[in-house]
Amino acid sequence: MTTPKPRLFNGLRTALIMLLALIAMTMTAKAQTIYVMDSGDTVRVTVFGEPDLSGEFKVDAMGRLNLALIGPISVRNLTTDQARQKIHDAYLDGYLRHPDIAVEIIAFRPFFVMGEVNQPGSYDYVPGMNVLNAIAVGGGLTYRGDEDDIEILRGHDASRVVIPATLATIVMPGDIVRVAERYF
């Protein structure tokens, strides 16, 4: 004769499975939202105690910031912390004794919506945006737009990857959201 498993055990097992799924979703969202700089971003670089070296700079087409004294610094595919360290090291190399640097994004590069949307084009990025928001900004789907066939092109030129997307997929600055046409 087997003894029935207590209902408490089944409830705990279900709760544990749900908790693990939530943790996995959170980790995926965090991995998608690590932001790296690229052409079109506007960055504020503050060199504390040196107002002439501080200012707002646009990342140029080559992915560089042109800073006083040290010249162009490549920041493409760097986080703000990595860029801060790179700028710090450049100023430390014969220009400043103890540079204290801060780097922050003040304007993101645009994202793009194309395909079966009413107003395809380039739009200002808002942090936390997903595909549904991007399509809404682009005027919504056309009558032939297929919400089940959407992809995001992410990256720069040769390193660009195609990501199958749902309406809940996170959109990053510089992404191209492409909505396919449905046939029936």
Solvent accessible surface area in square Angstrom, and as a share of the most:
residue,aa,sasa,rsa
1,M,239,1.07
2,T,126,0.73
3,T,119,0.69
4,P,123,0.77
5,K,135,0.57
6,P,88,0.55
7,R,216,0.79
8,L,133,0.66
9,F,101,0.42
10,N,60,0.31
11,G,40,0.39
12,L,108,0.54
13,R,124,0.45
14,T,73,0.42
15,A,56,0.43
16,L,100,0.50
17,I,105,0.53
18,M,129,0.58
19,L,93,0.46
20,L,102,0.51
21,A,51,0.40
22,L,103,0.51
23,I,79,0.40
24,A,56,0.43
25,M,128,0.57
26,T,64,0.37
27,M,125,0.56
28,T,76,0.44
29,A,44,0.34
30,K,134,0.57
31,A,70,0.54
32,Q,56,0.25
33,T,67,0.39
34,I,116,0.59
35,Y,39,0.15
36,V,51,0.30
37,M,0,0.00
38,D,13,0.07
39,S,30,0.19
40,G,23,0.22
41,D,0,0.00
42,T,26,0.15
43,V,0,0.00
44,R,87,0.32
45,V,0,0.00
46,T,37,0.22
47,V,2,0.01
48,F,113,0.47
49,G,74,0.71
50,E,64,0.29
51,P,112,0.71
52,D,132,0.69
53,L,14,0.07
54,S,34,0.22
55,G,26,0.25
56,E,105,0.47
57,F,42,0.17
58,K,128,0.54
59,V,3,0.02
60,D,53,0.27
61,A,84,0.65
62,M,126,0.56
63,G,0,0.00
64,R,91,0.33
65,L,0,0.00
66,N,108,0.55
67,L,6,0.03
68,A,46,0.35
69,L,106,0.53
70,I,28,0.14
71,G,19,0.18
72,P,78,0.49
73,I,19,0.10
74,S,52,0.34
75,V,0,0.00
76,R,53,0.20
77,N,90,0.46
78,L,39,0.20
79,T,33,0.19
80,T,39,0.23
81,D,100,0.52
82,Q,94,0.42
83,A,0,0.00
84,R,82,0.30
85,Q,77,0.34
86,K,86,0.36
87,I,0,0.00
88,H,42,0.19
89,D,68,0.35
90,A,24,0.18
91,Y,0,0.00
92,L,86,0.43
93,D,112,0.58
94,G,76,0.73
95,Y,109,0.42
96,L,35,0.17
97,R,207,0.76
98,H,167,0.74
99,P,11,0.07
100,D,83,0.43
101,I,8,0.04
102,A,37,0.28
103,V,18,0.10
104,E,84,0.37
105,I,33,0.17
106,I,62,0.31
107,A,46,0.36
108,F,65,0.27
109,R,32,0.12
110,P,46,0.29
111,F,0,0.00
112,F,78,0.32
113,V,2,0.01
114,M,83,0.37
115,G,39,0.38
116,E,42,0.19
117,V,6,0.03
118,N,85,0.44
119,Q,109,0.48
120,P,78,0.49
121,G,31,0.29
122,S,64,0.41
123,Y,50,0.19
124,D,123,0.64
125,Y,25,0.10
126,V,88,0.50
127,P,88,0.55
128,G,61,0.58
129,M,12,0.05
130,N,37,0.19
131,V,0,0.00
132,L,94,0.47
133,N,66,0.34
134,A,0,0.00
135,I,7,0.03
136,A,68,0.53
137,V,63,0.36
138,G,0,0.00
139,G,34,0.32
140,G,21,0.20
141,L,53,0.27
142,T,34,0.20
143,Y,175,0.66
144,R,81,0.29
145,G,7,0.07
146,D,31,0.16
147,E,87,0.39
148,D,131,0.68
149,D,71,0.37
150,I,6,0.03
151,E,48,0.21
152,I,0,0.00
153,L,25,0.13
154,R,49,0.18
155,G,38,0.36
156,H,57,0.26
157,D,101,0.53
158,A,109,0.85
159,S,75,0.49
160,R,89,0.33
161,V,81,0.46
162,V,84,0.48
163,I,46,0.23
164,P,115,0.72
165,A,12,0.09
166,T,88,0.51
167,L,53,0.26
168,A,76,0.59
169,T,21,0.12
170,I,33,0.17
171,V,0,0.00
172,M,18,0.08
173,P,3,0.02
174,G,18,0.18
175,D,1,0.01
176,I,29,0.15
177,V,0,0.00
178,R,80,0.29
179,V,2,0.01
180,A,32,0.25
181,E,62,0.28
182,R,100,0.36
183,Y,160,0.61
184,F,217,0.90
